[in-house]
Amino acid sequence: MTVPSSPDRPDPSPSSHDDPVPVDTTAAEPFVGFRADQLAGFRIGVTADRRSEDLIAALERRGAEVLHAPTLRIVPADQDDRLVSDTRAVIAARPDTLLVTTAYGLRGWFEAADAAGLGSDLIDVLGHARILVRGPKARGAVRAAGLDDDGMSEQETTASLIDRVLDEGDPLIDPPLRDRVIAVQLHGFVDHDQLDRLTAAGATVHTVAPYSWTTPADPQRVSRLIDATIAGHLDAVTFTSAPAADALLAAAAARGLTDRLVDALTGDVTAVTVGPVTSAPLTAAGIPTLHPDRYRLGALVRLLCEHLTTQRVRTVDTAFGAVELRGRSVRVGEHTTSLSPSSVAVLRLLMDAGGAVVPKTRLLAALPEANDEHALEVAIGRLRQALGRRELVATVIKRGYRLNA
């Protein structure tokens, strides 16, 4: 389930990967309809690592409860001998073209070069290269370093950046692609297929990796995120990179929980990503995703707010006043409380029926742990107690239950 977009939306190819999205707090904060209670009652999982505090803060400012579990950790390579060695190789090769994939990576590379005493030489060499960037954040980092770029990929993906280079592989271009030296600043996920496209065209390729992905510092947090998703304790899970999505699926597979995780993310828990490339691993697993047209964190937050407040808020007038269900939070008059996942499932069905009788068989189907009418009666009893008005849920003998509307 994706948001309608223009025809030039990127193809969500698994061979390309979004990098961790830099947070533009000026774009993320002021948007029409912001309210401090916008996400009150909703619980959201966050899988991001780098600058995840910005995403978490944006959600919590809107009233959400956040479960943070980085599925991967970004490790800077500023003290890595290999990064220094690769930087020396780039300086010696004097590349004709530099491909910049992330602002974070480029800044880290320049900082590491400065620390090794290579900063001025690197800037001088790159000042004579043709620089192409993957997106506007990378362009900003290039210009902040006193350099300039010659263009940006159409779709803000590594694949489309390589497409641009290959499309310019005209023998009349000086030098032709077969004789060109190309430096590539890599992000956390090394896309060997894209690099192979350059070498297959005859280019000499030098790469630098200012940071890399590694396992999370606390794998138990990832397990708790998986368990909460499967149990229905979350309303949505957010993803800002394809490797992070892959890592969550891999962690579930390691525990034999893939099918249950996929079922949850195709049911009541919504997977929300920053763009179609990030969505690719989830799509391949059969999980529908939401993503904004503009691949930025602020747009993700806006889309998530819109989806939850329009699709996951129910209000029904009853004999005891309005009942409002927001995620796991229910309000009856002045009484507000949090419900268990099973109580939420039952109340959703009763509210959707609008006072009509909901058969016992249908209610039982919404409660996988309830296998007989006694278990359903226990679940209804707990719901009545949580609502604070037992009369709100009426029993219809031999048929089922309904709201007392």
C-alpha positions, -999 to +999 in steps of 0.1 A: +000+000+000+019+031-012+009+067-015+000+077-051+029+095-067+041+110-100+052+087-128+089+093-121+088+076-088+120+054-083+117+017-091+120-001-057+148-023-069+164-045-042+198-037-058+196-001-045+195+011-009+185+043+008+211+056+032+201+069+067+181+100+059+196+132+074+170+150+094+159+184+082+143+197+114+131+229+098+112+208+072+100+183+098+085+205+124+061+232+111+033+216+091-003+223+088-025+206+115+003+200+141-011+192+175+007+181+206-019+153+211-019+143+174-005+108+180-017+104+216-027+067+222-004+054+194+027+034+199+054+034+172+085+014+166+116+031+153+144+011+137+168+039+129+202+044+144+219+076+134+201+107+146+172+086+156+166+110+185+153+136+160+126+112+147+118+100+182+115+136+194+092+145+165+069+116+173+069+122+210+061+159+206+029+147+189+020+125+218+032+091+206+048+064+227+080+052+210+097+019+211+133+024+198+152-006+186+181+001+161+183-030+139+218-019+127+245+003+140+265+028+120+302+027+127+323+056+115+357+046+100+376+078+109+403+058+127+403+031+101+437+025+084+419+013+053+400+046+049+433+065+051+448+041+026+419+044+002+421+082+005+457+082-005+448+060-035+421+085-046+446+114-043+472+095-063+446+085-090+433+121-095+398+109-105+380+125-134+346+119-116+335+117-080+302+102-071+288+113-037+261+092-021+256+107+013+262+140+031+271+121+063+296+100+045+313+129+027+317+149+058+331+119+076+356+113+048+368+149+048+372+148+086+392+116+085+414+131+057+420+162+078+430+140+108+455+121+086+470+153+072+455+146+038+426+171+038+441+199+016+454+174-010+421+157-012+402+189-017+426+200-043+423+168-063+385+167-060+383+204-071+395+193-105+370+164-107+335+163-121+313+158-090+279+141-093+256+137-062+228+114-053+206+139-036+202+175-022+218+166+011+249+153-006+249+185-028+248+206+004+278+188+019+298+192-014+291+229-014+299+233+023+333+219+016+339+247-010+334+224-040+307+224-066+287+196-083+278+191-119+245+174-114+222+151-093+207+118-099+170+119-110+157+095-085+180+100-055+193+064-056+227+049-062+213+031-092+201+063-109+234+080-101+253+052-119+227+054-147+236+090-152+273+082-155+266+054-180+243+075-200+271+100-205+295+073-217+298+089-251+333+084-268+333+122-275+332+130-238+367+137-225+378+113-212+356+085-226+341+062-200+364+033-208+394+055-198+377+074-169+389+072-133+358+073-110+359+077-072+328+066-053+320+076-017+301+046-004+274+046+023+269+018+049+257-007+024+281-015-004+261-021-036+286-043-056+261-047-085+262-009-091+300-008-089+303-037-113+283-017-139+310+009-139+339-015-142+321-035-169+319-002-189+357+001-187+360+027-159+387+024-132+368+026-099+382+037-065+360+035-035+360+050+000+338+039+029+336+065+057+312+043+077+297+008+077+268-011+091+273-035+120+251-055+144+231-035+170+246-027+203+216-043+221+201-072+201+175-077+229+159-044+219+154-058+184+138-089+199+115-068+220+105-048+189+097-080+170+077-094+199+057-061+203+049-061+166+037-097+166+016-091+198-001-061+183+014-037+209+025-013+181+005+007+156+033+013+132+070+006+126+092+031+108+122+024+085+147+049+071+171+025+053+168-007+034+195-025+054+176-017+086+145-034+071+166-064+060+181-066+094+147-068+111+135-095+088+168-114+094+164-111+132+129-125+130+141-154+107+168-163+133+140-168+159+117-186+135+092-157+136+092-145+100+057-156+092+043-141+123+061-108+118+049-106+082+014-114+093+015-085+118+029-060+094+003-069+068-024-066+094-029-040+121+007-028+123+017-004+095+052-004+080+061+032+071+093+039+052+111+070+039+109+059+003+104+030-021+140+018-020+138+014+017+105-004+012+121-030-012+131-057+013+096-054+030+078-055-004+098-086-014+086-103+019+050-095+010+046-066+034+027-035+022+043-002+030+034+035+032+060+060+020+058+097+011+063+112-023+091+133-009+118+111+005+125+131+037+120+124+073+096+153+078+074+139+051+075+105+067+063+120+100+035+139+082+024+108+064+024+087+096+003+113+114-022+115+085-025+077+083-030+070+120-053+099+126-075+092+096-074+054+095-068+044+132-091+068+151-127+056+156-155+076+172-190+063+179-219+080+198-234+057+224-260+059+251-232+069+275-216+095+253-190+095+226-164+066+225-131+075+209-105+048+201-070+061+192-045+033+189-046+016+222-062+045+241-100+047+245-119+076+259-155+073+272-167+107+283-139+120+307-126+085+313-094+075+293-075+043+296-052+020+276-064-013+263-047-046+257-043-057+221-072-082+224-095-055+239-086-032+210-095-059+185-129-065+201-137-029+205-128-021+169-153-047+156-180-034+180-174+002+170-174-006+133-207-023+137-222+010+150-246-007+174-254-037+153-248-072+168-213-087+161-216-125+160-195-145+185-177-163+157-165-130+142-152-118+176-135-151+182-117-148+149-102-115+161-088-132+192-064-160+181-058-169+218-095-174+224-107-208+212-141-211+229-170-189+241-157-189+276-125-173+265-145-147+246-166-140+277-134-134+296-122-110+269-155-091+269-154-089+307-119-073+306-130-049+280-161-038+300-139-033+331-114-012+311-141+010+296-154+018+331-191+013+320-200-024+319-234-015+303-216+000+273-211-035+258-245-053+257-249-091+254-274-104+228-283-139+240-272-167+217-261-142+191-231-120+202-224-085+215-231-049+205-223-014+217-252+001+236-257+030+212 
